[in-house]
Amino acid sequence: MSIDNSSINGSSSVLDQYAVNKDSSGTATAGKSNLGKDEFLKLLVAQMNNQDPMSPQENGEFIAQLAQFSTVEGIQSLNTSMDSVLSNYQSSQALQASSLVGRKVIVPTEKSVVDTAETFKGTYTLPVTTSNSWVNIYDDSGTLVNRVDMGQQTAGNVSFMWDGKDSSGNLMPPGRYKFEAQTNYEGKTYGLTTFLPANVDSVTLGQNGGELTLNLAGLGSIGLSKVQIIGQ
């Protein structure tokens, strides 16, 4: 009985043939066409049919070849899936970004652009219950224009309001103001985190699936994850 040594035999595995047909970029090819799953299985069957009966390839070698091919196929499928997920995420980001422009958000900041013709509302966070807390209000030049005394407050988020007037009762012009929340605790004065409204002028999409950045009117930029509330 003669053996066709021109066929793939036990001394030359299917994976070896698969590796030979890879181009410089690492993509498996057979001539001008890709060596896919069907071609691989055909080569595997040919190897089994034409192996030397006096020295057959062991089952373990076939299993190893199949396992390696499955790994390659799995990685290719995973890359395709990840590309699809990233594309969908970027589309979702773009849609979310378009819906945020022109809306008001509440963010952790000490400054806000205020329309003094309307009552301004903000919040600050108290870590403990105190007998007194207050909010100092400064104009954009740093001059103290008023102080809102809040008295005793329990721990948590505390809301405050400013009528847009200075300490003499004069209406202040619209513009950017700083709000400095403070409290006394055990004889010491502590600064508190304030959460103030801001208008979204535009949105910058994150690169490579990164976080959206909101560009706030008169205040600069802030990551979407820092936004506490999205308003109308």
N, C-alpha and C positions, 0 to 999 in steps of 0.2 A: 504494500500500500504506500503510495507516495503522498507527501505532504506539500501543500502549496505554500512555500516559504515567502512568496511575494505578498501573502495576506498578513494581517496583523496576527502575531503569535504571542506565545507566553513570554518571550524575551522582550517584547515591545508593547507596553501597556497602552490602553486607550487614552489615559491621561497624558502619556508621553506624546502621542499624536496630537492631542488637544493642545498641549503646550507649544509644539512646533508651529502650530498655526496661529500664533499670537503676533500681532504687529507691535511696533515700537511703543504704542500707547497703552499696551496691555489688553487690548480688545481682541477676543478670540475671533480668528478669521479662517476661512478655507478658500483660498484664492481670493476672490472679490466678495464672497458672501460670508456672513457670520456663521460660525459653528455653534448651532443652538442645541437645545435638548434633544430634538429628534435625530440630528446627525450624530450626537454623542451616543445615543442608544443604539443606532445602527452599527456604529463602530464597535460597540461593546458586544453586540450579537455576533458580528463578524469575527471578533477575537475569540469568542467561545466556540464558534463553528470550526475555526481553522487552527486552534491550538494543537500543539504536539501531543498526541494521545499517550506517548511514552513519558511526557513530562508536563502534565496539565497544570494550568495555573490554579493556585489554591483559592478556595472560596474567600479567604480573608483578603486577598488582593483585590478581588472584584468588589467586595464590600467597601474597602478603603477607597477605591476609585469612585464608586457611587457616592460615598459620603463627601468626598472632596468636591465632586461636581455639584452636589446638592448645596454645599457651602457657597460655591461661586454663584449658583443660581439664586440662592437666598440673599446674598449681598446685592446682586443686581436688582432683585425685586424690592429690597429695602430702600435702595437708592431712589428707585422710581417712586416708591410710596412717599419717601421724605420730600422729594421734589414736588409731588402733588400737594402734600400737607402744607409746605412752605408757600406754594402759590395760592392756596386757599386762604392761608393766614394773612398774606399780604393783601388779598382782595378784601378780606374782612376788615383789615386795618384801614384801607382806603375808604370803605363805606362808613366805618366808625368815625374817621377823621372828618369826613364831609358833614356828618350830623352834629359835630361838636362846634364847628365854626359859628360864631355869633351868639353862643349860649353863655350863661353865667355859671361859674363853678366856685366852690368853696375850697380854698387851699390853705395850707399852713404858711402864713406870711405875716409880717408886721406892717406891711404897707398896702394901700388900696387906693384906687382912683374913685373919688367920692363926688357924687352929685349932691351938693349941700342943700338943694331945694327939697330933697326927700330925706326922711329919717334913715340914717345908716345903721345897719345891724351887723353884729359880729359875735363871735364866741371866743372864750379862752378856757383852758383846762386847769382845774385845781387838783393837785395830787392829794390834798388833805382838806378837811373842813377848817375854815379860818374865821376869825372874828371880823376881818376886814380885808377887802380887796378893791382894786380900782384900776382904771384905764386912763393913762395919760395920752393926750392927743397932740401931735406936733404937725405943723405945716411942712411943706417940702423944703423949707430953708432950715428946719430944725428948731423953730420957735414953738414953745409950749403955748397952745391956744386954749386948752380946756382940760378938765379932768372929770371923769365920770366915776363917782363913788358908788360902789356896789354893796358895801356893808358886809354883814356875815353871810357866808355861802358854804354850802356843803360840797364835799369832794365830787369832782366830775366836770362835765362841760357846763359853763355858765354863759348865758346870753346877755349881751349888753346893747344899748342903743345910744346914738348920738344925734342930736337935732340939727347939727351943722352950724351951731353957733359957738362963739368964743365965750370966755368966762364973763364977759360984760354983756352978753346977750346979743351981740352983733352977728349977723349971718355972714359966714365965711364964704369966700369964692370957691367954685368947684375946682378940683385939682387932686393931686396926690397927697395923702396924709399918712402919717405913721401912728400906729396904735400900740402903746406899750402897757401891757397888763402886768400888774404886780400884786404881791400880797405880803403881809407880815406874818411870820410864823416863828414862835419861840425867840422873839426879839430880833429877828433878822428879816431883811427884805429880799424877796425872791422874784425873779422875772418868770413870767408864764407864757406858754405857747398860745398864740392867737390864730384863729381861723377866720379869714376874711374873704369877701366875694371879689371876683375878678371876671372880666369878659375875655372870651377866647377870640383872638384876632385871626389866628391861623394855626395849622397843625403841621408838624414835621413828621413824616413817616420814618419809623426806625429802619436802619440798614440791616439787611440779612436777618429779618425777623425780630429786630430790636424793639424797644419800647417806643410808643408814641410820645412826642414832646409837644406840649401845648404852649403856644406863644401868646402870652397874656398882655392885654392892653396896658401900656405904661409900667409893666412890672418885669418883663423878661420872660424866660422860659422855665417850664417845670415838667417833670415826667408825669404821665397819666396816672401812675400808681400812687402818687402823692395826693391826688384829688380826693377830697372827702365826700363832696356832694356835687352832682351835675344838675343844674337847674334848667329852666325853660329859656 
